[in-house]
Amino acid sequence: MFFYTFMNGQEEVIQINGDDKFNTIKQSFSIVDEKSGNFFVFLEDSDRVYGFLYDENYNTLGNVICPDLSSKFKSIIGYTIEDKKVTLFMNTLNGRSYGAMIFDFEKSISQAKELDFKLRGETYLDAVYYNNTLHVLSVPKRSSQINIYSFKNTLTPIVNKVKFEEQALLDRNDRPIRLSEIVSRSTISQIELNTPNSLELTSKDFKIYRRGSLVSITSDHFKEYTYVIKFDLDSFKQTVEKVAQREFDGFQMSTYSNSFLLDNKLFQIASNSDELQFQIAEIPSGKIIKKIAVTDDEQLEFKNTPIIQEGGDFDSYRELEKTNQFLRKISNEGIGLSIYKQNGIYEITMGSATEKPSNAMIIGGALGGLAGGIIAASFNNLNSTYNGYKNTKSVRITGLFDKDFNHLEGSISENPFDRIKTAFENTKGATAETIFKLNESFIWGHYNRKENSYRLVKFSE
């Protein structure tokens, strides 16, 4: 155990020296056992994964080395925990085949194996972790059904099916449309609530949220309205709500829309180069509790930041002056909303985003996987969120609102990702990053190749 105090309340809590353990680390990832408070850190080199187990006071409880699975398995999609044994589940890029890496810290043994389980005639949707069970979600082709494959301390899943009535989902001409058809035309992301999600993540048009046993999906495949689909992982009961976007003078081809779900409220945005519409609807009633409309010649009175353009090829940070500039920039398919709630105050960010090209992917390889390595970000939503937050090219504004969604004056507070991003920029040679939350603190892990050491630094929220 190793403690060192950085600036601004940052504290180094663990240092792992490579010595004879490893020569180089391509990436790292982490898991917190919510039941015991223990946490696991995994470091991947060229052909194996090093696992380390710690208690919540950062004391070492064990370490295990596991060989990598076949190179065809690219993404870690989730995990299960049984006392001091962790099973990491992986799949192939097409989501069809599955494998597992088992780390038993009690017995100091490991195993990597391909599973008999496969998806046939189904599209992999995502995987969610609840009640120490990994639930793999898929949509059978030509169906309005979600299959839920549940792994709980076993490599053979139990399957349950959530079926939707033919009339539950309708296209813009009120004709039935299958869920599988919507999924095949959508971009998908899983949202980590209570964190500052990047617009790169939230601008996806098919978003998955989990709170307790409830899984919620928002689909903005049709720009005129949002579908809110919910199902329970205990009862498997489901509901579907349809919430219309605010109307323009007809939805033009150049109008784009999106939404964000938080606190049983649906936040919706729609914009073209002439006008922006924003509203908040209660779910499931659909009652509209807030409306904002602004045209290109009006001021954005509800913002608490400048109009920020960040991550461009030539100017990494730039401030725009006029509303019409903002509307022109966001009137594309990358439009999105990100809602972050701190101390009862809603920080509502709206704008558009695209992911930075290749260089950012190399920087983010620690979080998203390097060529030939494991894609770990897919199962750690905080990693995905931080990676998008750090490496997104965006145009955005942020406004502060109280619990009744009245606009508040004031400046935007620095969030944990801002502090971690600053630490990264000030730490020479930092790579193979990971982010996780332990108790009320964020933990940032990173590898220094020159020193051949790996460090974990704590940031208070």
Phi and psi in degrees as a GROMACS rama.xvg file:
@    title "Ramachandran Plot"
@    xaxis  label "Phi"
@    yaxis  label "Psi"
@TYPE xy
-143.67  127.841  PHE-2
-122.591  136.472  PHE-3
-150.875  133.628  TYR-4
-94.1098  126.813  THR-5
-94.4989  -168.764  PHE-6
-76.1941  159.459  MET-7
54.7945  39.7631  ASN-8
77.8984  4.37937  GLY-9
-74.36  142.65  GLN-10
-137.97  123.335  GLU-11
-76.7511  123.226  GLU-12
-110.528  -21.4766  VAL-13
-146.182  139.023  ILE-14
-130.364  126.065  GLN-15
-109.34  115.189  ILE-16
-87.8315  135.086  ASN-17
-63.491  -50.2246  GLY-18
41.5459  -119.896  ASP-19
-95.5532  9.4889  ASP-20
-81.776  -51.2991  LYS-21
-150.143  158.326  PHE-22
-104.081  -32.6658  ASN-23
-155.502  150.555  THR-24
-121.277  125.467  ILE-25
-82.0417  -36.945  LYS-26
-164.471  168.543  GLN-27
-138.365  157.835  SER-28
-153.052  166.626  PHE-29
-147.563  157.32  SER-30
-140.809  139.645  ILE-31
-111.977  129.61  VAL-32
-85.5788  102.83  ASP-33
-63.9321  -24.7752  GLU-34
-75.0818  -48.7707  LYS-35
-95.1938  -21.4425  SER-36
87.3034  -7.75526  GLY-37
-68.8599  160.044  ASN-38
-140.518  157.069  PHE-39
-121.112  137.906  PHE-40
-120.708  132.037  VAL-41
-121.112  131.057  PHE-42
-119.506  125.976  LEU-43
-105.351  129.114  GLU-44
-108.676  -151.57  ASP-45
-68.3999  -31.4481  SER-46
-142.138  9.59243  ASP-47
-155.677  168.502  ARG-48
-123.703  128.829  VAL-49
-96.6642  124.677  TYR-50
-108.886  136.29  GLY-51
-128.797  135.138  PHE-52
-113.938  131.502  LEU-53
-131.622  154.046  TYR-54
-87.8942  177.378  ASP-55
-69.151  -11.1015  GLU-56
-98.6421  11.9102  ASN-57
73.3382  20.7994  TYR-58
-83.7756  140.036  ASN-59
-74.0155  129.06  THR-60
-111.072  -13.2404  LEU-61
165.113  165.548  GLY-62
-149.747  145.74  ASN-63
-142.279  144.363  VAL-64
-111.21  132.816  ILE-65
-125.986  136.274  CYS-66
-67.3864  149.886  PRO-67
-66.036  152.93  ASP-68
-72.1223  174.599  LEU-69
-51.6925  147.096  SER-70
-63.8901  -12.7437  SER-71
-71.1377  -20.7384  LYS-72
-86.438  114.77  PHE-73
-106.142  -33.9101  LYS-74
-120.088  132.947  SER-75
-82.422  120.665  ILE-76
-102.104  -14.8387  ILE-77
168.69  -168.087  GLY-78
-158.766  165.918  TYR-79
-132.604  153.461  THR-80
-126.204  129.9  ILE-81
-130.059  99.2768  GLU-82
56.3142  -112.388  ASP-83
-105.801  23.1386  LYS-84
-115.087  127.316  LYS-85
-117.136  134.244  VAL-86
-114.58  119.858  THR-87
-95.8906  127.145  LEU-88
-100.71  137.171  PHE-89
-129.344  157.271  MET-90
-138.631  171.08  ASN-91
-82.7336  168.956  THR-92
-61.1786  -31.5951  LEU-93
-85.3663  0.624198  ASN-94
71.7155  15.4352  GLY-95
-92.3531  -44.7314  ARG-96
-107.263  153.56  SER-97
-135.473  149.216  TYR-98
-142.331  172.11  GLY-99
-142.964  143.266  ALA-100
-114.712  123.444  MET-101
-110.061  124.607  ILE-102
-115.562  111.44  PHE-103
-105.205  99.8437  ASP-104
-77.4973  -19.3708  PHE-105
-71.4268  -44.1868  GLU-106
-99.2878  -4.06355  LYS-107
57.5871  44.2625  SER-108
-130.201  162.039  ILE-109
-145.995  164.638  SER-110
-155.83  140.314  GLN-111
-122.301  126.963  ALA-112
-149.613  150.845  LYS-113
-85.3801  138.59  GLU-114
-89.8647  154.615  LEU-115
-71.8573  -24.4091  ASP-116
-63.8316  130.615  PHE-117
-142.24  153.425  LYS-118
-95.1819  122.339  LEU-119
-122.351  123.531  ARG-120
67.6955  26.6048  GLY-121
-135.978  153.701  GLU-122
-104.277  124.105  THR-123
-64.5829  129.295  TYR-124
-100.638  -59.0028  LEU-125
-175.678  179.989  ASP-126
-134.257  136.574  ALA-127
-125.457  146.523  VAL-128
-106.966  126.323  TYR-129
-153.881  133.946  TYR-130
54.8872  46.8946  ASN-131
53.7333  32.474  ASN-132
-131.4  134.598  THR-133
-94.0859  122.48  LEU-134
-107.716  112.364  HIS-135
-89.8889  123.102  VAL-136
-103.369  133.756  LEU-137
-141.9  160.591  SER-138
-122.278  115.641  VAL-139
-62.239  146.408  PRO-140
-62.8246  146.188  LYS-141
54.326  46.7002  ARG-142
-146.104  163.623  SER-143
-117.032  66.7855  SER-144
-145.972  143.021  GLN-145
-114.5  122.615  ILE-146
-90.1068  134.925  ASN-147
-118.608  111.123  ILE-148
-100.279  114.402  TYR-149
-106.587  120.678  SER-150
-106.183  116.702  PHE-151
-130.625  101.593  LYS-152
54.1263  34.0764  ASN-153
-154.221  156.862  THR-154
-98.5411  5.29685  LEU-155
-116.524  118.775  THR-156
-83.9438  158.948  PRO-157
-97.458  135.399  ILE-158
-108.82  136.143  VAL-159
-129.489  154.331  ASN-160
-125.111  133.476  LYS-161
-108.921  114.496  VAL-162
-108.87  142.457  LYS-163
-114.302  141.842  PHE-164
-64.9911  157.256  GLU-165
-58.0021  -36.1985  GLU-166
-89.6764  3.98574  GLN-167
-67.9554  -35.2812  ALA-168
-121.065  123.68  LEU-169
-124.685  148.533  LEU-170
-83.4002  -174.709  ASP-171
-68.1864  -11.8011  ARG-172
-102.773  16.5851  ASN-173
60.9038  29.67  ASP-174
-101.415  143.093  ARG-175
-57.6813  138.571  PRO-176
-131.79  138.048  ILE-177
-75.2691  147.172  ARG-178
-59.3282  -38.5247  LEU-179
-60.3519  -33.5561  SER-180
-69.8723  -40.2518  GLU-181
-63.8965  -45.6214  ILE-182
-60.7566  -41.766  VAL-183
-64.9174  -20.7564  SER-184
-106.079  9.10698  ARG-185
-112.942  159.063  SER-186
-103.063  136.111  THR-187
-117.065  139.338  ILE-188
-145.8  152.116  SER-189
-104.865  131.272  GLN-190
-100.196  131.842  ILE-191
-92.8624  112.612  GLU-192
-73.5554  158.027  LEU-193
64.3119  25.7094  ASN-194
-136.61  157.775  THR-195
-78.8787  85.891  PRO-196
-66.77  140.34  ASN-197
-76.7628  154.407  SER-198
-64.8616  -25.8099  LEU-199
-60.9423  -36.839  GLU-200
-78.6012  -46.6629  LEU-201
-77.0396  -12.5432  THR-202
-80.6216  -5.07314  SER-203
-63.4276  149.546  LYS-204
-94.8214  2.06028  ASP-205
-137.305  100.511  PHE-206
-113.6  141.712  LYS-207
-116.493  130.917  ILE-208
-126.467  147.836  TYR-209
-134.57  131.633  ARG-210
-134.68  111.493  ARG-211
62.5557  -133.656  GLY-212
-83.2709  -6.71629  SER-213
-92.15  123.114  LEU-214
-103.359  127.82  VAL-215
-118.445  141.537  SER-216
-126.835  131.891  ILE-217
-111.9  131.1  THR-218
-119.555  121.205  SER-219
-112.949  35.1613  ASP-220
-58.895  -39.252  HIS-221
-98.2105  123.988  PHE-222
-67.9919  -18.4557  LYS-223
-79.8489  -16.9206  GLU-224
-160.383  164.681  TYR-225
-115.16  133.823  THR-226
-93.8839  132.193  TYR-227
-113.255  110.042  VAL-228
-108.254  129.407  ILE-229
-130.596  142.962  LYS-230
-148.872  153.039  PHE-231
-102.046  133.133  ASP-232
-79.0313  -7.71328  LEU-233
-96.0027  -49.697  ASP-234
-96.4842  -21.503  SER-235
64.1277  19.7651  PHE-236
-76.002  149.905  LYS-237
-135.344  155.867  GLN-238
-138.087  155.454  THR-239
-134.242  126.337  VAL-240
-119.877  146.229  GLU-241
-120.271  120.411  LYS-242
-119.758  118.674  VAL-243
-72.9001  143.047  ALA-244
-73.3622  159.741  GLN-245
-64.959  143.153  ARG-246
-86.0696  138.521  GLU-247
-93.7538  -168.253  PHE-248
-79.0732  67.0312  ASP-249
82.8566  138.663  GLY-250
-80.3862  112.373  PHE-251
-79.2798  167.455  GLN-252
-61.5538  -29.4974  MET-253
-88.9491  6.78048  SER-254
-95.8382  132.753  THR-255
-127.271  154.512  TYR-256
-144.639  164.286  SER-257
-165.753  -179.929  ASN-258
-153.726  170.609  SER-259
-149.427  138.321  PHE-260
-111.224  127.339  LEU-261
-157.765  137.027  LEU-262
55.2015  40.5649  ASP-263
57.3162  31.3139  ASN-264
-129.415  137.08  LYS-265
-103.615  117.344  LEU-266
-95.1077  125.772  PHE-267
-125.577  142.864  GLN-268
-133.08  141.963  ILE-269
-143.155  139.885  ALA-270
-153.976  149.939  SER-271
-132.917  -171.114  ASN-272
-71.9914  -9.53432  SER-273
-105.291  -24.956  ASP-274
-155.586  149.032  GLU-275
-124.073  135.376  LEU-276
-122.041  135.08  GLN-277
-136.77  137.772  PHE-278
-149.554  160.724  GLN-279
-125.476  126.933  ILE-280
-118.898  139.731  ALA-281
-76.44  143.1  GLU-282
-117.548  128.629  ILE-283
-98.4851  0.0238604  PRO-284
-66.9869  -29.1909  SER-285
81.027  3.85601  GLY-286
-64.6661  129.809  LYS-287
-83.807  122.489  ILE-288
-111.895  -6.41782  ILE-289
-155.878  137.509  LYS-290
-136.319  138.459  LYS-291
-136.747  133.754  ILE-292
-135.172  139.081  ALA-293
-145.11  139.532  VAL-294
-102.936  171.207  THR-295
-67.5851  -14.947  ASP-296
-104.492  10.3982  ASP-297
-106.932  161.491  GLU-298
-82.4177  149.932  GLN-299
-87.3502  79.1064  LEU-300
-67.2795  -18.1133  GLU-301
-94.4792  6.99308  PHE-302
-94.8872  148.923  LYS-303
-114.668  6.3247  ASN-304
-129.837  164.53  THR-305
-64.8009  171.643  PRO-306
-78.4776  110.017  ILE-307
-101.807  128.164  ILE-308
-112.99  121.362  GLN-309
-135.016  142.483  GLU-310
91.0863  15.5628  GLY-311
-72.615  169.151  GLY-312
-68.7891  -31.4339  ASP-313
-109.576  -43.5438  PHE-314
-114.107  114.911  ASP-315
-70.8774  -24.1945  SER-316
-141.426  131.108  TYR-317
-149.808  145.401  ARG-318
-110.013  129.205  GLU-319
-92.9208  152.074  LEU-320
-97.7795  -35.3094  GLU-321
-116.142  151.351  LYS-322
-60.7697  -39.9748  THR-323
-64.3848  -29.7767  ASN-324
-65.1705  -44.596  GLN-325
-61.3862  -46.8387  PHE-326
-65.3384  -38.0446  LEU-327
-64.4787  -39.8812  ARG-328
-68.1692  -40.74  LYS-329
-88.3632  -8.7636  ILE-330
-79.8477  66.4997  SER-331
-148.674  -176.969  ASN-332
-73.891  -4.48223  GLU-333
-92.3515  14.9962  GLY-334
-65.7131  144.392  ILE-335
-165.398  171.592  GLY-336
-128.431  143.79  LEU-337
-133.806  125.042  SER-338
-114.534  124.921  ILE-339
-127.163  125.717  TYR-340
-108.462  121.315  LYS-341
-128.923  125.119  GLN-342
52.026  40.2122  ASN-343
79.9744  1.86471  GLY-344
-107.949  132.148  ILE-345
-89.2714  123.985  TYR-346
-99.0805  109.298  GLU-347
-105.329  113.659  ILE-348
-105.829  131.223  THR-349
-132.459  146.549  MET-350
164.904  -149.402  GLY-351
-141.974  160.496  SER-352
-153.116  150.88  ALA-353
-136.825  151.556  THR-354
-76.0944  140.033  GLU-355
-62.8284  150.275  LYS-356
-72.9851  -164.563  PRO-357
-38.5553  -45.2769  SER-358
-59.0654  -39.9225  ASN-359
-66.8562  -34.8295  ALA-360
-66.5734  -32.9387  MET-361
-69.1269  -45.3347  ILE-362
-59.9513  -40.9384  ILE-363
-84.1043  5.5969  GLY-364
-57.5554  -29.996  GLY-365
-61.0236  -30.2027  ALA-366
-101.698  -27.7443  LEU-367
-114.558  -4.79566  GLY-368
98.1507  131.141  GLY-369
-87.4624  166.083  LEU-370
-56.2067  128.661  ALA-371
83.7173  -4.0031  GLY-372
-108.199  -176.819  GLY-373
-78.7387  139.906  ILE-374
-91.7973  100.448  ILE-375
-92.682  -20.5737  ALA-376
-63.117  -22.6355  ALA-377
-65.7653  -22.9719  SER-378
-105.51  -14.1105  PHE-379
-109.622  100.047  ASN-380
-63.4523  -32.2996  ASN-381
-64.0521  -39.1333  LEU-382
-60.3858  -48.4474  ASN-383
-60.4524  -41.9126  SER-384
-64.5764  -47.8271  THR-385
-64.5565  -42.1658  TYR-386
-60.0039  -45.6592  ASN-387
-65.9547  -38.9145  GLY-388
-63.0611  -38.3224  TYR-389
-81.6499  -30.8096  LYS-390
-118.157  25.4078  ASN-391
-99.9761  136.748  THR-392
-92.2465  116.795  LYS-393
-142.521  159.439  SER-394
-124.208  126.133  VAL-395
-157.597  160.69  ARG-396
-133.175  156.328  ILE-397
-131.546  135.243  THR-398
-122.925  151.094  GLY-399
-102.397  135.843  LEU-400
-138.64  144.959  PHE-401
-82.3859  -173.713  ASP-402
-63.878  -22.6865  LYS-403
-97.6181  7.35525  ASP-404
66.0103  33.5055  PHE-405
-84.3357  139.578  ASN-406
-68.9167  139.255  HIS-407
-113.072  145.616  LEU-408
-80.8131  161.259  GLU-409
128.597  174.374  GLY-410
-101.605  159.081  SER-411
-79.411  127.546  ILE-412
-70.5136  146.777  SER-413
-66.1435  132.824  GLU-414
-100.54  168.696  ASN-415
-56.8339  -36.1645  PRO-416
-66.2797  -32.425  PHE-417
-60.8376  -44.7073  ASP-418
-68.3346  -38.9649  ARG-419
-68.2423  -40.6191  ILE-420
-60.3809  -41.2588  LYS-421
-63.9151  -42.0511  THR-422
-62.0452  -40.9302  ALA-423
-60.3169  -45.5664  PHE-424
-65.6654  -26.4526  GLU-425
-95.676  1.39849  ASN-426
-109.088  104.653  THR-427
-66.0164  129.261  LYS-428
80.685  10.1819  GLY-429
-70.7433  130.955  ALA-430
-149.274  -179.068  THR-431
49.9183  53.3257  ALA-432
-77.4905  155.395  GLU-433
-145.786  154.601  THR-434
-131.191  134.47  ILE-435
-150.46  164.679  PHE-436
-110.907  127.713  LYS-437
-125.732  117.818  LEU-438
56.0518  -119.833  ASN-439
-106.337  15.7492  GLU-440
-118.966  152.22  SER-441
-94.7311  137.744  PHE-442
-113.245  128.266  ILE-443
-110.566  120.348  TRP-444
-107.523  143.439  GLY-445
-156.72  153.855  HIS-446
-110.135  140.911  TYR-447
-114.399  109.257  ASN-448
-64.9323  -39.0394  ARG-449
-62.1399  -41.3232  LYS-450
-87.5045  -12.0829  GLU-451
50.7563  51.4823  ASN-452
-139.583  155.444  SER-453
-123.39  134.328  TYR-454
-126.563  148.307  ARG-455
-117.337  128.24  LEU-456
-121.181  132.529  VAL-457
-94.607  135.749  LYS-458
-122.908  125.984  PHE-459
-70.8491  145.529  SER-460
